[in-house]
Amino acid sequence: MASIVSIASPFLSAEISSTGAELVRLRDSTGADLLWDGNPAFWTGR
């Protein structure tokens, strides 16, 4: 079972899956998501 590791700085926060070290979320200091959301209509790889 995968777990999520969270790391943060004053500028960015990230969430990384323990399975394959996949970056699952990246946000800037305003809370804006910087990663594409992986819409399953186009991408089912996650």
C-alpha positions in Angstrom: 0.0 0.0 0.0 1.4 3.4 -1.0 1.8 6.2 1.4 2.1 9.9 0.7 5.1 11.9 1.9 4.7 15.6 2.1 7.5 18.2 2.0 7.3 22.0 2.0 9.3 25.2 1.9 8.0 28.8 2.1 7.7 28.7 -1.7 6.5 25.2 -2.7 4.8 22.1 -1.2 4.9 18.7 -2.7 3.3 15.3 -2.1 5.1 12.2 -3.3 3.8 8.7 -3.5 6.0 6.0 -1.9 5.2 3.8 -4.9 7.7 4.8 -7.5 8.4 8.2 -5.9 5.6 9.6 -8.1 5.1 13.4 -7.6 1.3 13.6 -7.1 0.9 17.2 -6.1 3.0 20.4 -6.4 1.7 23.7 -5.2 3.1 27.2 -5.0 2.9 29.5 -1.9 -0.5 30.8 -3.0 -1.9 27.3 -3.1 -2.1 27.1 -6.9 -1.6 23.6 -8.3 1.4 23.4 -10.7 0.8 19.9 -12.0 -1.6 18.8 -14.6 -4.5 17.0 -12.9 -4.2 13.8 -14.9 -7.7 13.9 -16.4 -8.6 10.2 -17.1 -10.2 11.2 -20.4 -6.7 11.7 -21.7 -4.3 10.0 -19.2 -5.0 6.9 -17.1 -1.5 6.3 -16.0 -2.1 7.3 -12.4 
